[in-house]
Amino acid sequence: MSPLGRLYGLGIGPGDPELLTLKAHRILTTVPVIAYPTLENGKVLARAIVADFIRPDQIEIPMPLPFSVERSSQPYYDIAADKIAEQLSLGRDVAVLCVGDPMLYGSFMYIFNRLAGRFAIEVVPGISSVMASAAMLGVPITYRNDVFSIMPGTLEADILRDRLSKVDAAAIIKLGRHFAKVRDILLELGLLNRALYIERATLPNQKIIPITEVDPEAVTYWSLILVPSTTQPQ
Ligand SMILES: C[S@@+](CC[C@H](N)C(=O)[O-])C[C@H]1O[C@@H](n2cnc3c(N)ncnc32)[C@H](O)[C@@H]1O
């Protein structure tokens, strides 16, 4: 019987392939199997980021996921985990591609939770979209004792308002159709003048738009708002 394969959670960064770590590149180009999330609406960012490094002889496992958070993603992850486990059981190493960092709101975590204990797992950290966005926007996020909060725009308005009312600095991810709700809360809390909007950070089609000029109907899932600290640097 062949030994079991190793599962890699591969952080591939926010979009620019040059932001892949050397380790992620080495593993990506040597594993026999790669898996990556695909959204039901056809968006496949993870594979696109590393498309130039994928060889035709590598086995690919697309992992379809529901686009809406209202739909349970559990059965989708069960199916994906089974397909990955099948390859690992055949002794093949599998790298699951993850935009940004795998352990920060990453789809890999759900595969990790399903397969931990059954297979050897190695996680390769990646540059998160949050960190990349601060770099692209050219703003320091936090100084000294500032507390930085990352939260999804998918939260209910009351919870989001409560959380945002306490932050020194914040990143709000998963905007899409939640943008208008987030923008209105930022306005209510007097944070809108500090808030910065960026989409597709580090990709060739990156856009930085003044937040008051963003069309809520056109906001992509691949966008976030950064509210940097107002602490005065010394
Ligand atoms: C499921 S979370 C995954 C976060 C990812 N693991 C990370 O570390 O960046 C997806 C959210 O990350 C943000 N995101 C990912 N890539 C982005 C990019 N290139 N530019 C702006 N936001 C991005 C968006 O807010 C998106 O809705």
The ligand as an SDF file (V2000), in Angstrom:
LIG
                    3D

 27 29  0  0  0  0  0  0  0  0999 V2000
  -13.3150   34.5260    1.9330 C   0  0  0  0  0  0  0  0  0  0  0  0
  -12.3950   35.9960    2.1990 S   0  0  0  0  0  0  0  0  0  0  0  0
  -10.7610   35.3650    1.9990 C   0  0  0  0  0  0  0  0  0  0  0  0
   -9.6790   36.2490    2.5830 C   0  0  0  0  0  0  0  0  0  0  0  0
   -8.3050   35.7480    2.2350 C   0  0  0  0  0  0  0  0  0  0  0  0
   -8.0450   34.4720    2.8530 N   0  0  0  0  0  0  0  0  0  0  0  0
   -7.2020   36.7280    2.5930 C   0  0  0  0  0  0  0  0  0  0  0  0
   -6.3460   36.4210    3.4430 O   0  0  0  0  0  0  0  0  0  0  0  0
   -7.1530   37.7820    1.9630 O   0  0  0  0  0  0  0  0  0  0  0  0
  -12.6810   36.8070    0.6690 C   0  0  0  0  0  0  0  0  0  0  0  0
  -12.6130   38.3060    0.8130 C   0  0  0  0  0  0  0  0  0  0  0  0
  -11.2630   38.7280    0.8100 O   0  0  0  0  0  0  0  0  0  0  0  0
  -11.1630   39.9960    0.2010 C   0  0  0  0  0  0  0  0  0  0  0  0
  -10.2110   39.9130   -0.9210 N   0  0  0  0  0  0  0  0  0  0  0  0
   -9.5760   38.8290   -1.3580 C   0  0  0  0  0  0  0  0  0  0  0  0
   -8.7300   39.1460   -2.3520 N   0  0  0  0  0  0  0  0  0  0  0  0
   -8.8510   40.4850   -2.5430 C   0  0  0  0  0  0  0  0  0  0  0  0
   -8.2150   41.4190   -3.3930 C   0  0  0  0  0  0  0  0  0  0  0  0
   -7.2670   41.0420   -4.2700 N   0  0  0  0  0  0  0  0  0  0  0  0
   -8.5660   42.7260   -3.2960 N   0  0  0  0  0  0  0  0  0  0  0  0
   -9.4880   43.1280   -2.3940 C   0  0  0  0  0  0  0  0  0  0  0  0
  -10.1280   42.2860   -1.5560 N   0  0  0  0  0  0  0  0  0  0  0  0
   -9.8030   40.9850   -1.6240 C   0  0  0  0  0  0  0  0  0  0  0  0
  -12.5520   40.3950   -0.2700 C   0  0  0  0  0  0  0  0  0  0  0  0
  -13.1410   41.2240    0.6960 O   0  0  0  0  0  0  0  0  0  0  0  0
  -13.2520   39.0580   -0.3330 C   0  0  0  0  0  0  0  0  0  0  0  0
  -14.6360   39.2030   -0.1930 O   0  0  0  0  0  0  0  0  0  0  0  0
  1  2  1  0
  2  3  1  0
  2 10  1  0
  3  4  1  0
  4  5  1  0
  5  6  1  0
  5  7  1  0
  7  8  2  0
  7  9  1  0
 10 11  1  0
 11 12  1  0
 11 26  1  0
 12 13  1  0
 13 14  1  0
 13 24  1  0
 14 15  1  0
 14 23  1  0
 15 16  2  0
 16 17  1  0
 17 18  1  0
 17 23  2  0
 18 19  1  0
 18 20  2  0
 20 21  1  0
 21 22  2  0
 22 23  1  0
 24 25  1  0
 24 26  1  0
 26 27  1  0
M  CHG  2   2   1   9  -1
M  END
$$$$
